[in-house]
Amino acid sequence: MKKIHLHEFVETYTGLVGFGFDRETDENTVRYYLQKFSDDTLMEKLIGRLTDEELSGIFFMISKILKNHLSESEYHSLFLKDDEQENNAD
C-alpha cells in the first residue's frame, strides 16, 4: 500500500523551534510540533493517558480549524485524502 501521509518538514527543518519571535518562526514551530506530536510511537504512548476532556478538546479544536480554513474540496483532498484513496483503488 502506498503511503499517502507525509511528515517531511520535521525531518528537514533546522531553524529555531520557539514561539513568539516572529510569524515565520511561529508557523514553523507549530508545523514542527504537530508533526512530532502525531508520531505513531508518541501517540501510542500518550493517547491512553489523555483525559476525556483533552481528547475532545484536541478533536474539536482541529475540526474547527479545518472547517474555518478549508473548503469542502480541500478538506476531502488534503485532510481525508479522498483523491489519493480513489487513485490507489485503480
Backbone bond lengths (Angstrom), bond angles and torsions (degrees), N, CA, C in turn:
res aa  C-N    CA-C-N  psi(-1)  N-CA   C-N-CA  omega(-1)  CA-C   N-CA-C  phi
1 M - - - 1.454 - - 1.525 109.37 -
2 K 1.307 116.43 132.19 1.454 122.50 179.44 1.524 109.96 -73.22
3 K 1.324 116.73 135.14 1.456 120.86 175.92 1.514 109.24 -73.72
4 I 1.326 115.94 137.12 1.456 119.30 -178.73 1.525 113.09 -116.68
5 H 1.325 118.52 -7.19 1.459 121.80 178.27 1.527 109.06 -105.33
6 L 1.309 115.12 137.25 1.461 120.77 -178.96 1.524 110.77 -118.14
7 H 1.299 115.65 144.90 1.463 122.42 173.23 1.527 108.55 -137.71
8 E 1.310 116.48 54.66 1.458 122.60 -176.60 1.523 112.60 -74.32
9 F 1.324 117.11 -36.87 1.460 121.18 -173.36 1.526 111.83 -55.30
10 V 1.311 116.65 -48.50 1.462 120.96 -176.89 1.532 111.64 -64.75
11 E 1.306 116.95 -25.50 1.465 121.25 -179.74 1.522 112.78 -79.12
12 T 1.331 117.32 -23.04 1.463 120.04 -173.20 1.525 114.18 -117.19
13 Y 1.318 118.41 -15.41 1.473 121.61 -175.56 1.521 110.88 -67.69
14 T 1.320 115.81 129.35 1.470 120.93 -179.51 1.523 112.04 -122.10
15 G 1.325 116.34 5.86 1.458 120.09 -178.03 1.520 112.37 -82.09
16 L 1.316 113.92 -174.10 1.462 122.56 -179.67 1.520 110.73 -65.45
17 V 1.312 117.10 134.69 1.461 122.56 171.17 1.523 105.57 -109.85
18 G 1.304 114.87 103.36 1.457 121.62 -178.24 1.510 108.42 -172.75
19 F 1.302 117.09 161.42 1.458 119.89 -174.76 1.517 109.98 -123.29
20 G 1.342 115.71 138.93 1.457 121.22 175.75 1.514 114.50 102.87
21 F 1.317 118.12 0.56 1.465 121.48 -179.65 1.521 110.87 -80.35
22 D 1.320 117.29 -55.70 1.459 123.71 175.66 1.525 108.60 -160.41
23 R 1.316 116.75 169.46 1.470 121.43 -175.25 1.527 111.55 -60.34
24 E 1.328 117.94 -45.47 1.470 120.46 -177.87 1.532 111.13 -61.62
25 T 1.323 116.82 -44.42 1.463 119.93 178.85 1.523 110.77 -65.77
26 D 1.337 117.07 -39.48 1.472 120.87 177.38 1.528 110.47 -60.59
27 E 1.339 117.24 -46.06 1.458 120.59 179.36 1.524 111.21 -62.17
28 N 1.321 116.98 -45.36 1.466 121.10 179.36 1.523 111.46 -63.63
29 T 1.316 116.65 -38.33 1.466 120.91 179.59 1.525 111.09 -65.89
30 V 1.327 116.98 -42.24 1.469 120.15 178.59 1.526 109.90 -64.46
31 R 1.329 117.67 -44.00 1.480 120.58 176.53 1.524 109.99 -57.88
32 Y 1.315 116.40 -47.55 1.461 122.35 -178.94 1.533 110.78 -60.05
33 Y 1.328 116.52 -49.79 1.462 121.15 -179.47 1.525 112.17 -61.38
34 L 1.334 116.84 -44.44 1.461 119.78 -178.26 1.521 111.51 -64.63
35 Q 1.339 116.82 -40.06 1.457 118.99 179.05 1.524 110.81 -69.67
36 K 1.323 118.25 -38.69 1.467 120.48 175.75 1.533 110.42 -65.76
37 F 1.327 116.20 -41.60 1.459 122.04 -177.99 1.519 111.74 -62.57
38 S 1.335 117.06 -36.79 1.464 120.37 -175.62 1.526 113.61 -85.30
39 D 1.313 117.91 3.07 1.460 121.55 177.33 1.533 110.10 -55.25
40 D 1.316 116.66 133.07 1.468 121.23 -176.42 1.527 113.06 -57.25
41 T 1.320 117.39 -41.05 1.462 120.79 -178.53 1.523 111.41 -66.17
42 L 1.329 116.46 -42.98 1.461 120.21 177.46 1.525 110.62 -65.19
43 M 1.331 116.92 -45.63 1.470 120.07 -179.35 1.520 111.79 -60.97
44 E 1.327 116.23 -39.04 1.465 120.15 178.82 1.525 111.01 -58.50
45 K 1.317 116.72 -38.23 1.464 121.71 -179.31 1.532 111.40 -79.71
46 L 1.325 117.46 -37.96 1.460 122.08 -169.60 1.524 114.69 -88.53
47 I 1.317 118.34 -36.80 1.465 121.85 -168.08 1.532 112.83 -57.29
48 G 1.297 118.57 -40.98 1.459 121.31 180.00 1.520 113.81 -72.02
49 R 1.307 116.83 -15.54 1.466 121.51 179.95 1.523 113.19 -89.57
50 L 1.338 116.66 -13.66 1.460 120.25 -179.25 1.526 109.73 -73.06
51 T 1.319 115.20 143.10 1.461 119.54 175.87 1.520 109.33 -74.80
52 D 1.326 116.44 165.06 1.467 120.50 175.39 1.525 110.52 -57.09
53 E 1.333 116.39 -39.89 1.464 121.11 179.82 1.529 110.94 -65.84
54 E 1.327 117.70 -40.22 1.462 120.62 178.34 1.528 111.16 -66.11
55 L 1.328 116.30 -42.80 1.468 120.11 177.54 1.524 111.52 -59.68
56 S 1.331 116.59 -49.34 1.460 119.14 -178.94 1.522 111.11 -67.75
57 G 1.319 117.81 -35.76 1.461 121.10 178.15 1.521 111.82 -61.73
58 I 1.328 116.93 -45.30 1.466 121.35 177.90 1.522 110.05 -63.64
59 F 1.319 116.87 -47.44 1.463 120.89 -178.54 1.525 111.42 -59.85
60 F 1.330 117.32 -49.73 1.456 120.13 -175.80 1.528 112.09 -71.56
61 M 1.323 118.82 -32.55 1.464 120.94 176.91 1.527 109.78 -65.22
62 I 1.331 117.44 -47.17 1.466 120.81 179.40 1.522 110.67 -64.13
63 S 1.326 117.14 -43.77 1.472 120.75 178.85 1.520 111.35 -59.59
64 K 1.313 117.03 -42.89 1.470 121.55 -179.82 1.528 110.60 -64.38
65 I 1.319 117.60 -44.19 1.467 121.26 179.23 1.527 110.31 -61.89
66 L 1.333 116.89 -45.67 1.460 120.11 179.07 1.527 110.99 -60.68
67 K 1.325 117.22 -45.05 1.460 121.58 -178.79 1.525 111.63 -64.93
68 N 1.325 116.71 -38.70 1.463 121.19 -177.49 1.521 113.76 -74.33
69 H 1.325 118.06 -25.39 1.461 119.50 -169.50 1.520 115.77 -122.10
70 L 1.325 118.15 -4.54 1.459 120.52 178.19 1.516 110.62 -122.02
71 S 1.320 115.46 141.96 1.462 119.36 171.50 1.529 107.09 -72.08
72 E 1.319 115.21 170.39 1.475 120.00 178.88 1.531 110.83 -59.84
73 S 1.328 116.40 -44.35 1.469 119.50 -179.32 1.529 111.61 -67.91
74 E 1.334 117.50 -37.25 1.470 119.95 176.13 1.522 110.96 -64.96
75 Y 1.324 116.55 -40.64 1.464 121.12 177.60 1.528 110.65 -57.70
76 H 1.327 115.98 -45.62 1.463 120.09 -178.76 1.523 112.32 -69.91
77 S 1.310 117.14 -42.30 1.470 118.46 -176.34 1.525 112.73 -81.34
78 L 1.341 118.48 -38.56 1.466 120.74 -174.92 1.525 113.64 -89.81
79 F 1.325 117.25 -38.30 1.464 119.82 -177.45 1.528 111.54 -94.32
80 L 1.313 116.81 -55.30 1.466 120.10 -178.65 1.521 112.44 -75.95
81 K 1.330 116.83 -21.26 1.466 122.76 -178.58 1.521 111.11 60.71
82 D 1.341 116.58 34.01 1.465 121.67 178.93 1.519 111.97 -55.74
83 D 1.331 116.99 -43.47 1.463 120.89 -179.36 1.522 110.89 -60.70
84 E 1.319 116.00 -41.98 1.463 120.96 179.78 1.528 110.72 -64.35
85 Q 1.319 116.39 -42.14 1.469 120.57 -179.10 1.526 110.12 -63.22
86 E 1.340 115.92 -42.90 1.455 119.77 179.52 1.526 110.45 -63.44
87 N 1.346 117.03 -40.74 1.470 120.80 179.27 1.520 111.70 -67.43
88 N 1.330 118.15 -34.94 1.466 121.73 -179.77 1.524 112.26 -74.99
89 A 1.337 117.17 -20.91 1.455 120.71 -178.82 1.534 112.03 -75.52
90 D 1.335 116.29 -18.14 1.482 120.47 -179.19 1.494 112.88 -68.57
